[in-house]
């Protein structure tokens, strides 16, 4: 089994809980693993408080590994506690902020939820997160559907509202001293690989790592490949 010996803290994505990381964790032997339950938070301040609590529970430096929205929270946390960070790994997340169109879409989603209109994940939305071949695997798709059903629209609203707007953190990360790792899905439609690769190339302490033939849900679709990358980068 792949090993990581340094304490490692994991952050989930929007409308996700531990289940998004479970397939990857099963491939790894992590001596000290912690998880930030962002599904418990209603505000950005609460997300940051939960993150600070996890970091301060360790006496040594820690690896931070954030997926999607969790990448944003992990990056904020790393910038807040730079002396306590062994490395920052951003999976399926580019820290270049949100476009005006993305902000508008998020505001519309929040309004839809507030008006108690349905926001359930249909096949068209799922296809934005998975490749066509991954969509044929009901086990993969069901993980996302089950998290959505269990967490519900209130958690979705809290996650979207807490992280909108989302400022560009690229400049601050460029001047940071801790190692920065990017992991991108080759055909990720949510966090496209090319901008992430370009940003990584502009940061001296950063590296770019790609999971081939997968989209945004790489943690459940390609857990072995993600675990292998994490073991290589953090082990």
Secondary structure, DSSP 8 states (H G I E B T S, - for coil): -EEE-S-EEEE--TT--THHHHHHHTTEEESSEEEE-GGG-SSHHHHHHHHHHHHHT-SS-EEEEEETHHHHHHHHHHHHSGGGEEEEEEES---S---HHHHHHHHHHHHHHHTT------HHHHTTTS-HHHHT-HHHHHHHHHHHHHHHHHHHHHHHHHT-S----HHHHHT--SEEEEEEETT-SSS-HHHHHHHHHT-TTEEEEEETT--TTHHHHSHHHHHHHHHHHH-
